Amino acid sequence: MKILIISVGSLVGQNILDALEGRRGGVRVIGVNSLAGAASNFRCHVCYTAPMAANEERYRARLLEILDPIHIAHKLATHLHLD
């Protein structure tokens, strides 16, 4: 199963990561954050940067790009060395 956490650096995103801690067997966590160096990004299997949500058009376009199933499968396989 894959779980996408949008704004993984927010308090809500961090709480979701905390709730998943110790229960992540078989779960791949995909994060999205506007800050590339945020600590919570590194708690995800894969983390993508996106513009701030205030820039709705660019944010939406980036989310659609991230949600492309082929893109996700390739990124996860590359990151987890499953090729």
C-alpha positions, 0 to 999 in steps of 0.5 A: 500500500502507498500513502501520500502525505501532502504537506508532510512537514506540517504538524498534521503530516508529522502526526501522521508519520508518528502514527505510522511509526512501527506499523510501516510494514508493507506501507510505502510513504510518499511525502510532498512538501514545499521545503526540500530540507525539512526533517520530516521529508527524510522519514518518507520512502520518497518525498517530492517538492511542490510549490506552496499551495497558495500558488494554486495553479502550479501546486495543482499541476505538480500534484497531478505530476506526482500522482501519475502512477507510472511516475510513482512506480518508477520513483519508488522502484528506483529509490528502493532499488527494485528495478 
